[in-house]
């Protein structure tokens, strides 16, 4: 019996993060993404920051800014990030003006708009070109707004140091996404163990109800700024 118990302890230790994973409980967090079509949840009442999908820059020609929200939000008590989902970085000049106009409309409606987040799956090998695009956007962004982006876990493992350094000089924060669709990406702990290569403020993006266990040392990283939970409707049974 003792030998079996010792074997179990060793097996659990070898399994590392998987042994203690638990579904992400949105009620234990304070920052959220809210996408179009996701129903309001009680957890939003305690939100300290919200990232709201506003529009999308489609990848098909002609490139256009497509609205993803039926009306301007009215949430004067909660700091908001206006999120633009991006499929291409080849923006015609009018796209920049349209995005800035959205920011202005949201603020004019009484919202505490604090920043613009670009949600783009930049390939790890192309981070320098992405940083160049973001630098151009930053020059047009009024100084009262922060600039944020989403990022892939692979950036911390295989991202070119020059590209990572260039991003760090442009953006105010990056949120590393640990999920795809409705599920946490397997093996996330191995990717996140290399976050020491990121020299910029970062948060970790979790998916509601996805499996998660905080990797050792994460909260000791001086660049770590907390979590953001991607809210989702309950899965149909």
N, C-alpha and C positions, 0 to 999 in steps of 0.2 A: 504493500500500500504506500509506504514512504517513497519507494523508488518511483512509483507511478506519479505521485504528487510532484516529486522533483522534476520528472520528465515533463509534466504539464507546465510547471513554472518556466523551464527552459524553452519549451515550445512557444509559450506566450511571449517571452522576451525576444526570441528570434523573430517572431511575427511583427514585433515593433508596434508601429502605429495602428495596425489593423485590429489588434486585440482590444483596444479601448475606443474604437470609433463609435460615434453616436450620431443620429440625425440632427442636422442643424435646426435649432429652435429659434425662430425669429424673435420670440419674446425675450430672449437674452441679449439682444443686440439693439443698436440705436441708429444705424445708418442703413438705408435701403435703396435698391433700384426698384423702380416701378415702371413696368413696360405697358404698352397699350394692350388692353384686353384682360389685364390682371385685376381681379376684383379687390376692392378695398378690404383691408384686414384690421382687426383691433390694434395690432402692433404699430400701425402707422401713427396712432395717437401719441406715442412716446418717442417718435422719431426726432433726432437731433439734426439730421441731414437727409435730404431726399435727392436721388438722381432720377429725374423724370425724362423718359424718352419723348422728344419733341418732334423729331423729323429724321429723314433718312436721305442720304445722297446716293441715288441708285447708280449702278455700274453700267447701265445701258445708254447708248447714244440716242438722243441728246441727254447729257447729264443734267439731272434736275434735282431740286430739293423737294422731297415729298413729305407732306405733313403726316404725322402719325398720332396726332391728338386733335380731337374734335373741337376743343375750345381751350382758351388760355386758362391755366390753373389759377386758383385764388387761395393761396396758403400763406398768408402774411406772417405767420408765427414760426415758420420752419425754413431754415436756409435751404435753398434749392440750387441744384446743378441742372442746367439744361443739357440734355444728352442728344447728340447727333450720331446716328448709326451710319457708318461710311463704308461703301463698297469700292470706291475709287478715290484716288488722290488727285486725279486730273480735273480739278474744279475750274469751271469757267468763272470769269470775274464776278458775275452776278450772284453766284452761290455765296460768296463771302458776304456780300451786302444783305442777302436774304437771311443768313444766320444771325448777323448782327441786329437786323430788324426784329427777329424773333426775341432775342435777348431784351431789346428795348421794350417790346410789347409786354413781355412777362413782368419786367420791372415796373412799367407804367401801370400795371394792374394791381400794384401794391405788394407784389411778391419780393421776398428777400433773395434775389438771385445773386449767388456768390461766384458762380463759375460756369464755364463751358467744358463739357467732357466730350471727347472724340472717341467713339467706340469703333475701332478699326483693328482687324486682325493682321497687323503688320508682320511680315515674315522676318524671322530672326536674322537672316542674312542681309536684310534691307533696312536696318535700323537707321543708318546714316541718312538715307534718302527720306525716310519718314521724319526724322528730326528736322531736315531742311524744310519739308512741307509745314511742319508745326511752327517753325521759326517765322515763316511767312505769315501764317495765321496769327501768330502772337503779335506781330507788328501792327496788325489791323484791329486787334482786340483792345477795347478800352481798358485802361489800367485798373479800373475797379473790379474787373473780373479775373478770377484765376483760370488757368488752363490745365485740364486734367485729361488723362487718357486711360484706356484699358490696356492690359498687356498680357502676353502669353507666358506660361511658366517656363517655357523653353528659353526665354530671353536670359534668365539668370544662369542657365547652364551653358548655352552655346552662343549667346549674343556677342558680337564683336565689341571689344572694349571701347573702340572709338565711337561706335554707334551708341552704346550705353552712355558714354560720357556726353555725347552731343544731346541726347534726350534729357539728361539730367540738367543741362544748362538752359533748357527751354521750358519744361513743364513744371507745374507746382506739385503734381502727384501722379502716380501711376497705380492703378488697381490691378493686381495680378489675379487673373481668373483661374480658379481651381476646378472649374466645371465645364461641361459641354452638354447643351440641352438641359435635361432635368437631373443629370447625375454628376457626381464628383468624378473627376478623372482619376483612374487608378494610378498608384505610384506617386502621388503628389508630394509625399514627404521627401523623396529623393530629389525632386526638382527644387523644393523650397529650402533644402539644406545648403544650396548654393546662393542664397539671396545676399550673401555678403558682397557679391560682385555688383549689386545695385547701389549706386551712390546717389540716391534721390529718395525723397519721401515716398513711401509706398503703403498701400493697404492690401489686404487679402480679400478677394471676392469669393463668397460662399454662395451656394444655391440652397434655398430653403428645403429642408427635409433630406438634403444630401448627406452622405456619410462624411464625418470629419473628426479629426483629432489634432489638436494643436501640436506641431512639431516642437521638440525641445529647442530652447534657445531663441525662438521667434520673438518673444516679447523683450528679449535683451538687445535685439538689434536696434541701434539708435535711429534708424530710418523708418522703423515700423510705426504706423499711425493708426492701427486698428483694423476693423472688419467692415465690409459692406455686404449685405445679404440681398441676393436676387430673389425677390418674391415671386411665387407662382401659384396658380390655382391648383387645388388638390387634384391628383391624378384620378381619372375615371376608372371605376372598377367594373 
